[in-house]
Amino acid sequence: MTMPRSSRLLAVLAAGAALLLPAATLAASKVRVGLMLPYTGTYAGLGNNITNGFKLFVEENGGKLGGSEVEYFTVDDESDPAKAPDNASKLIKRDKVDVLVGTVHSGVAMAMAKVARDNNSLLINPNAGAAELTGALCSPNHFRTSFTMWQSSHTMGKVAAAQGKKTAVTFTWGYAAGNEAVEAFKEGFEAAGGKVVKAMTLPFPQVEFQSYLTEIAALKPDMVFSFFSGGGARKYLADYAAAGLKAKIPLYGPGFLTEGVLDGSEAAQGVQTTLHYADGLDNAKDKAFRAAYLKAFKAEPDVFSVQGYDAAQLLAAGLAAVKGDTSKRKEMIAAMEGARLESPRGKMSLSKAHNPVNDIYLRKVEGKLNKMVNVAAPALADPARGCKM
């Protein structure tokens, strides 16, 4: 059947008007989220838990963030800094994502931050704790919903000294996060009267610890402070205990040393760590979060799950302020900067450098849990040295 001339004219005018509408108006109901996280290798479990936490918040809000439906684009970053610029560029230029979410490995995150800055793209970091990300590399479009290595490690230095420890050996993977963890611990420990007598490093992701453990036994420090995470941390805890050190030289670390790797074995029992999350927090949000996560994924959540959940919360706050129009970048960033989140970790806000401001807890491994001992540092903000924002 032939359409009347007047109807054809109206159809053409309507199509033309649609072409003139900005993309944000046409697609206001969708936000394109690029998840660039490790899904294979040492940090695979961490990447999966961050993703689960992010998606849990979205599902709790009807599959939307700030009123916008979510479309995911996922890349396995393989914890490989060399592949990071290309991976991040593909998500931004090929997939046209509105926001990058990533990652775990600090070296990968620093490459992501540079690509995001060069392309004026929004980046939410749900884990990597390297100081440079919110120091010299800080920028208005980069937010961190996790931690800095300084927050937990500096706090542990003060805690260990307060417990009467006088000498320490530090041992970590020799990359940005590990190096910053031990430097922050040393700063806090030595300012409180302790002394780091030996600093040891192992190339990432190697897990051959035995020769280092033999040297630690010979040095006989009052304590050992270590940063390892994921599968490497699980093996380190087992090897430390098997070497006969656990009963002689107490092992301390930032919370990642025991986060997500507890199986109830004797190896980790009693190990003390400091972190922005702990099992058994007395707040309604955490209780609801843990129940929902267990129901959705048939597993207990950990700090990585919390960080992914809060990344989605922060993005939702920004999107709600602009009614899903991500082209209103200035207004969206302002809303995220001013967000006050009710996190499973407790109350959380953002510092001027876009770092989380939250309590740091002293934890102790009991069974399969990192049980809270006390609040070691309330509402702690990273100094963000070098940030010019």
ZAROSE-772973 format. One record per atom (N, C-alpha, C, CB): residue in one letter; x, y, z. Coordinates in steps of 0.2 Angstrom, whole numbers, plus 5000, padded with zeros to 4 digits. Each point is the difference from the previous one (the first is absolute). Glycine has a CB too. Example, Ala and Ser with C-alpha at 12.3 -4.5 7.8 and 13.67 -1.06 7.14 Angstrom:
<nodes>
A506649725039A499650065000A500450065000A499149945006S500750114990S500450065001S499650055003S500649974990
</nodes>
This chain:
<nodes>
M500449945000M499650065000M500450065000M499149945006T500850114990T500450064999T499850055006T500149984987M500450055016M499950055005M499850064998M500849945007P498750104995P499950074998P500650045000P498849985004R501250074992R500550054999R500250035007R499750024988S499750005015S500150045006S500349965006S499050074997S500849865003S500349965005S500749984999S498949955001R501350054992R500749994998R500450065003R499749924990L500150145009L500350065002L500150005007L499550064991L500049925013L500150005007L500549955003L498850035001A501249914995A500549955002A500750024999A499149914997V501050124997V500750034999V500250055005V499849984987L499750075014L500250055005L500149975007L499350084994A500449865008A500149975007A500749975000A498849985001A501449994993A500649965000A500650055000A499549914993G500450155004G500550055000G500150035007G499750034988A499749985015A500150035007A500349955004A499050064999A500949875000A500449955005A500750014998A499049925000L501250094994L500750004999L500350065003L499849944989L499850115012L500350065003L500150005008L499550064990L500149895013L500149995007L500749985002L498749975000P501550065006P500749975002P499949935002P500350115004A500349854995A500049935002A499849995007A500949994992A499350065013A499849985007A499350005001A501050065003T498649984992T499350005001T499749934997T500050134999L500349854996L499749944997L500249945004L500150054989A500449955014A500249945004A500150025008A500649964990A499050085012A500050025007A499949945005A499650124996S500049835001S499849955004S500649955001S498850014996K501850005001K500549955000K500750035002K499449934991V501050045013V500750025001V500449944999V499650085009R500949944987R500549954998R500649995005R499650024987V500449935016V500649995005V500549954998V499150025009G501550004991G500649964998G500349975006G500250074989L499749865012L500449975005L500649974998L498949975005M501750064997M500649984998M500449985007M500150084990L499849855010L500349975007L500349934998L499150065006P501349914999P500349944999P499549945001P501150055003Y498849914992Y499549945000Y500449934999Y499150084996T501649935003T500449945000T500650025004T499649964989G500849995013G500650015004G500050015007G500450054990T500149975013T500050015008T499550045003T501250004998Y498550054998Y499550055003Y499349984997Y500950095001A499049864996A499449984997A499450005005A500649934992G499550055014G499550005005G499850075002G500449895004L500150154996L499950075002L499550034995L501150015006G499149984988G499650034994G499349985000G501150014994N498849935007N499349975000N499650035006N500549894995N499850115011N499750035006N499850074999N500649925007I499850124990I499950074999I499450014995I501250035002T498849934992T499550004996T499349985003T500849974991N499249975013N499449985004N499750065004N500549885000G500050155004G499750065004G499750054996G500949975008F499450054986F499850054996F499349984997F501250044997K498749905001K499449984997K499549995005K500649954991L499650035015L499550005005L499650065002L500749915005F499750154995F499750065001F499550024995F501050045006V499249944988V499650024994V499349965000V501150024993E499049925009E499449955000E499550025006E500749914995E499650125010E499650025006E499650064998E500949965008N499350084987N499750064997N499749994994N500850065006G498949884993G499649984994G500450004993G499150055006G501549934995G500450004994G500250074997G499549894997K500550165008K500150074997K500550035005K498950014995L501550045003L500450055004L499750074999L501049924999G498850115006G499850075000G499450004995G501150045003G498549914996G499550004995G500149984993G499650095007S501149904992S500249984993S500149925000S500550114998E499349864997E500149934999E500849994998E498849984996V501449965006V500849995000V500149954994V500150035012E500449994984E500349954995E500749995001E499250044991Y501049905010Y500749985002Y500449984994Y499649975011F501150064989F500549984996F500649975004F499650094991T500649855008T500549975005T500649984996T499149965007V501550064997V500649984997V500449975006V500050094991D500449855008D500449975004D500750044999D499449885000D500850165006D500650034999D500749965001D499350105004E500549844999E500649955001E500550025005E499849964988S500150105015S500550035005S500650014996S499549945010D500550084984D500550014996D500150084998D499949884995P500550165008P500150074998P500150014993P500450025011A500049944985A500250014993A499350004996A501249955002K498350015000K499450004996K499550055002K500249884998A499950165007A499550045003A499850064995A500549975011P500050064986P499850064996P499649984994P501050065003D499149884994D499649984994D499349985003D501149964994N498950005011N499449985003N499550065002N500649905004A499750154999A499650065002A499850044994A500650005011S499850004984S499850044994S499549974996S501250045000K498849895000K499449974996K499450015004K500849914996L499150095010L499450015004L499850074999L500349925008I500150134992I499850074999I499850014992I500850035010K499749954986K499950024993K499549954996K501250065001R498949885000R499649954996R499349995003R501149944997D498950055010D499449995003D499650065003D500549895003K499950174996K499650065002K499750005007K499850024988V500649955017V499750005007V500050075003V500549885001D499050125003D499950075004D500550005006D498850014996V501449935007V500450005005V500449945000V499250065007L501549944995L500449955001L500049985008L500850034990V499249905011V500049985007V500649955000V498750025002G501850005002G500649955001G500550045003G499749934990T500850035013T500149935000T500349985006T500150004988V500249945013V500349975006V500850025000V499149915000H501350074995H500750014999H500150074999H500249894996S500350145009S500150075000S500450034993S500049995013G500449964985G500350024993G499550014995G501049945004V498550014995V499550014995V499650065001V500049874999A499850145008A499650065001A500350074998A499649935010M501150074991M500350064998M500050014993M500849995010A499349964986A499950014993A499350024998A500949914998M498650065005M499350014999M499950085001M499649885003A500750145003A499950075002A500250054995A500149975012K500550014985K500350054994K499650004994K501149975005V498649974993V499649994994V499350045002V500549894997A499250105009A499450045001A500150075000A499749915007R500950124996R500150075000R500150024993R500649995011D499849984985D500150024993D499450004996D501149965000N498450005002N499350004996N499550035003N500449904995N499750145011N499550035004N499449955002N500350114994S499949835008S499549955002S500049995007S500249944989L499250055014L499949985007L500249945002L499050074999L501449925006L500349945003L499949995007L500950014991I498849945011I499949985007I500449945001I498850045000N501649975005N500549955002N499849965006N500950074996P498949875004P499749965005P500549965004P498949994994N501750025005N500549965004N500750035000N499449904997A501050114998A500750025000A500150055005A500149964988G500450035016G500250055005G500650044999G499449925008A500950084986A500650044999A499950085002A500349914991A500150125012A500050075002A500050044994A500549985011E499950014984E500050044995E499450024996E501149954999L498450005001L499450004997L499650065003L500049884998T500050145008T499750065003T500550055003T499049935002G501650064995G500650045002G500150044994G500549935009A500150064988A500250034994A499549994994A501249995004L498549954995L499549994995L499350025001L500849914997C499150125009C499350025002C499750044994C500349995013S499050004986S499750044995S499250015002S500949974991P498850075007P499350015002P499549944998P500250124999N500149844995N499649954998N500149935003N499950074989H500649935016H500249935003H499850005007H500949994992F498749965010F499849995006F500249935003F499050074998R501149935008R500249935003R499549985006R501250024997T498549925002T499549985005T500349945005T499150044992S501649965008S500349945003S500450035006S500049934990F500650095009F500550015006F500650034997F499549915007T500950114997T500750014998T500549965004T499850124996M500749865001M500549965004M500250035007M500449944989W499650135010W500350035006W499550005006W500550084993Q498849925005Q499550005006Q500149945004Q499250064993S500849885005S500049945004S500749985002S499149964994S501450065002S500749985002S500350045005S500249964989H499750115010H500350055005H499649985007H500250094991T499249905009T499649985006T500349945003T499050054995M501249905001M500349945003M500650015004M499449944991G501050115006G500650025003G499950035007G500550024989K499050025012K499950035006K499749945005K499850124994V499849845003V499749955005V500549955002V499050014993A501549975003A500549955002A500550035005A499949954989A500250125010A500550035005A499650005007A500650074991A498849955009A499650015006A499949935003A499450094995Q500749855002Q500049945003Q500649985002Q499149974992G501450075008G500749995003G500549974995G499449985010K500550014983K500449984996K500650054998K499149934995K501550055006K500650054999K500349994993K500250005012T499949944986T500349984993T499649974995T501149995007A499050024987A499549974995A500449984994A499050065004V500849894992V500249994993V499450014996V500949915003T499250124991T499550014995T500149954994T499850125004F499749864993F500149954995F499350014995F500749925007T499550094987T499450014995T500249994993T499650095008W499949904988W500150014993W500350074998W499149914997G501450094999G500450064998G499750044995G501049955004Y498350074997Y499750054995Y499750055004Y499849914991A499850145005A499850065003A499649995007A500050054988A499549915012A499649995006A500449975006A499049984992G501449975006G500449975005G500550055003G499949894995N500550145001N500550055002N499750065004N500749974990E498750055008E499750055004E499749985007E499750054989A500149895011A499849975006A500550005005A499249934994V501450045004V500550005005V500350065002V500349894996E499750165000E500350075001E499550035005E500550014989A498849985010A499650035005A500049975007A499250034990F500949905010F500149975006F500650035004F499449894995K501150115001K500750035003K499950075003K500649934992E499050115004E499950075002E499650005007E500050044988G499549925012G499650005007G500449965005G499050004993F501349955006F500449965005F500650045003F499649894994E500850135002E500650045002E499850065003E500749954991A498850095007A499850065004A499749985007A499750054989A500149895012A499849985006A500549975004A498949994996G501750005002G500649985004G500349934997G499550065010G500249914985G500249934998G500650014995G498849965002K501449994995K500650004996K499949944995K500750055008V499349974985V500049944995V500749984999V498950054994V501249895007V500749985000V500249974993V500049985012K499550004984K500149974993K499450014996K500849925005A499350104989A499450014995A500249954994A499850125003M499749834996M500149954995M499550014995M500549925008T499650064986T499550004994T500149944996T500050135000L499549854997L499949954995L499750024994L500049925009P500250074985P499750024994P499349974999P501150014994F498450035004F499349984999F500049964994F499550105006P500149854993P499649965006P500349945003P499050044994Q501749965006Q500349945003Q499849995007Q501050024993V499049915008V499849985007V500549955003V498850024996E501849985002E500549965003E500350045006E500349944989F499450045017F500250045006F500549975005F498950044999Q501349905000Q500449965005Q500750045002Q499449894995S501050135000S500650035002S499950065004S500549954989Y499050095010Y499950065003Y499749985007Y499750064990L500049895011L499749985007L500649975004L498949974995T501650005002T500649985003T500450065003T500049904992E500050155004E500450065002E499650035006E500550024988I498849995011I499750035006I500149965006I499150044992A500949895008A500149965006A500750025003A499349914995A501250105001A500750025002A500050075004A500549924991L499150125006L500050075002L499650015007L500150044988K499449925013K499750005006K499750075002K500749905004P498950134992P499750065002P499449995004P500350054989D499450005014D499450005005D499449984996D500550085008M499549944985M499449994996M500250004993M499350065008V500349924987V500150014993V499350034997V500849904999F499450154997F499450044997F500049984992F500050105009S499549874988S500049984993S499450024997S500749905003F499450124990F499550014996F500049954994F500050125003F499549834997F499949964995F499249994999F501149945001S498650044993S499350005000S499849944995S500050135002G499449854998G499749954996G500449945001G499750084992G500449885002G500349935001G500750005003G499349974990G501150095009G500650015003G500050005007G500450064990A499149985013A499950005007A499949945003A499650114999R499949854998R499849935003R500649965000R498950014995K501649985000K500649965001K500550035005K499849974988Y500250105012Y500550035005Y499849985007Y500250094992L499249915010L499749995007L500249925001L499150094999A500849874996A500149935002A500849995000A498949974994D501550065002D500749995000D500350035007D500050004987Y499750055015Y500350045006Y499949955006Y499750114995A499749865005A499849955006A500449944999A498950055001A501249924993A500449944999A500750015002A499249974991A501150095008A500750015002A500150015007A500150064990G499449935014G500050015008G500150075002G500549895000L499350164996L500150075002L499450025004L500750024991K498749965008K499450025002K499950015008K499549954990A500850005013A500050005007A500550045004A499549894999K501050134996K500650035003K500050084999K500749894998I499150124995I500150074998I499350024997I501249994998P498450055006P499350024998P500050044993P499750015012L499849974984L500050024993L499450065000L500449894995Y499850165002Y499550064999Y500050024993Y500250045012G499250004986G500050034994G499450044999G500649904996P499450134998P499350034998P499549954999P500650104995G498849915005G499549955000G500049954994G499350085006F501049944989F500049964994F500449935001F499950104993L500549905012L500449945001L499549945002L501050085004T498549944999T499549955002T499350004997T500650005011E499350054985E499350014997E499949954994E500150125004G499349854997G499849954994G500449944999G499650104995V500949885010V500449945000V499949965006V500850074992L498849945012L499949965006L499649944999L500150105007D500249844995D499749944999D499949965007D500549994989G499650055016G499949975007G500649965003G498850004997S501750004998S500649965002S500450045006S500149944988E500450025015E500450035005E500450054998E500049905006A500250104988A500650054997A499850075001A500249924992A499250105008A499950075000A499750025007A499850014988Q500149955016Q499650015007Q500550055004Q499449895000G500250165002G500450055005G500350064996G500149915008V500050084986V500350064996V499650065000V500549924992Q499950145010Q499750065001Q500150044993Q500150005013T499350044985T500150044994T499650065002T500249914992T499950155004T499650065000T499750014993T500850055009L498649974991L499650014994L499450045001L500449894996H499350144999H499450045000H499349955001H500650094993Y499549855007Y499449955001Y500249955004Y499650034989A499949945015A500249945004A499349965001A500950065006D499249884995D499449955001D499750025007D500549914993G498950095007G499650025007G499950075002G500549895003L499550154992L499950075001L499350015002L500850044992D499150005013D499350015003D499650064997D500549955011N499450044982N499650054997N499549964995N500950095001A498549944999A499449974996A500249994993A499250055008K501150004989K500249994993K500449944998K500050135000D500549865005D500549944998D499649935001D500950075004K498649935001K499749945001K499549994994K500050025013A499750034984A499649994995A500449984993A499250085005F501349954995F500549994994F500249935000F500450125000R499849855006R500349945000R499549944999R500850045008A498649984994A499449954999A499950004993A499550025011A500450044985A499950004993A500549974996A499350105002Y501349915000Y500649974996Y500049935000Y500750105002L499249875004L500049935001L499449974996L500550015012K498950024988K499549974996K500150004993K499250045009A501150024989A500150014992A500649954998A499650125001F500949885002F500649964998F500249945003F500450114997K499249875009K500249945003K500750005003K499249944993A501050125009A500750015003A500050065005A500549944990E499950065015E500150065004E500350054997E500049935010P499850134991P500450064997P500650025003P498950044996D501549995001D500750035003D500050074999D500649894999V500050145003V500150074999V500050024992V500750005010F499549954986F500050024993F499350004997F501149944999S498450025004S499350014998S499750065003S499949885001V500350155004V499850065003V500250064996V500149955011Q500650044986Q500250064996Q499750004993Q501149995006G498749954992G499650014993G499350025002G500749904996Y499050085009Y499350035002Y500150075001Y499749905006D500850134997D500050075001D500250044994D500349985011A500049994984A500250034994A499350014996A501149954999A498550005001A499350014997A499650055004A500049884996Q500050135011Q499750055004Q500250074998Q499949925009L500850094990L500250064998L499850024993L501049985008L499049984987L499850014994L499350025000L500949924995A498750045009A499350025000A499850075002A499849885002A500650145003A499950075003A500250054995A500349965011G500250034985G500150054994G499550004995G501249985002L498649964996L499549994995L499350035002L500649904995A499250095011A499450035002A500050075000A499949905008A500650134993A500150085000A499950034993A500749995010V499449974985V500050024993V499449974996V501250035001K498449935003K499549964997K500249964994K499250095003G501449884998G500349954995G500350034994G499149935003D501050144997D500350034995D500750015001D499050064997T501449895001T500850005001T500350064997T499949875002S499850164993S500450064997S500050065005S499649964989K500050045016K500150055005K500549985005K498850034999R501949964999R500549985004R500250045006R500449954990K499650115009K500150055006K499549995006K500550084992E498949915006E499550005006E500049925003E499350094994M500949875001M500049935003M500649995004M499549964990I501150075009I500649995004I499850045007I500849994990A498950075009A499850035007A499649965004A500150114994A499449865003A499649955004A500449955004A499050034992M501449945004M500449945002M500550035006M499949944989E500450125010E500450025005E499750025007E500650054991G498749965008G499750025006G499649945003G499950114996A500149835001A499749945002A500249985007A499949964988R499650025016R500149975007R499649935000R500050125006L500449834993L499849944999L499949965007L500650004989E498849965011E499949955005E500349944998E499050065005S501649924996S500449944997S499949955005S500850074994P499349865004P500149955005P500650015005P499549924991R501050125007R500650015004R499850055005R500749984991G498750065009G499950055004G499950074996G500649945010K499450124993K499950064996K500650014996K499350055009M500649984985M500650014995M499850064997M500349884998S500250175001S500050064996S500650004996S499350065008L500849994988L500650014996L500450065002L499449944990S501350055009S500450065002S500150044994S500649935008K499750134992K500150044995K500449974994K500050095008A500449864993A500449964995A499649944998A501050045005H498349964997H499649944998H500249935003H499850074989N500549935017N500149945003N499549995005N501250024999P498649925003P499549995005P500350025007P499549904994V500050135010V500150015007V499649965004V500350124997N500049845007N499649955004N500449975006N499449974989D500349995015D500349975006D500549954997D499050025008I501649974996I500449944999I500049965006I500850074993Y499049865006Y499949965005Y500649955001Y498850004998L501449995009L500449945001L499649945000L500850075007R499549884990R499649934999R500549955002R499350044991K500449905011K500449945002K499649944997K500450055011V500049914986V499749944997V499849955005V500750014990E498649975010E499749955004E499649954996E500050085010G500249864989G499749964995G500150024993G499249975009K500250044988K500050034993K499850075000K499749894996L500450155009L499850075000L500650045002L498849965003N501150104995N500550065002N499650045005N500750004989K499349985017K499550035005K500350075003K499749885003M499950164997M500250075003M500250005007M499250054992V501449985009V500250015007V499850075003V501049924997N499150134999N499850075002N500150044994N500449985012V499450084988V500250064995V500650025002V498850034998A501749964997A500750025002A500150074998A500449884998A499250154997A500150074997A499350024997A501349984998P498450065006P499350024998P500150064994P499549975012A500050024983A499950054995A500750024997A498950045005L501549914993L500750024998L500050024993L500549925008A499950134990A500150034993A500749994998A499050085001D501149904993D500749994998D500350084999D499849884994P500850135007P500350074999P500050024993P500749985010A499349974985A500050014993A500550054998A498849995000R501849995001R500650044999R500150014992R500549965011G499650104987G500250014993G499450024996G500949925001C498550075002C499350024996C500050075000C499449905003K500550134990K499950074999K499350024998K501250004996M498449955005M499350024998M499650055004M500049884996
</nodes>
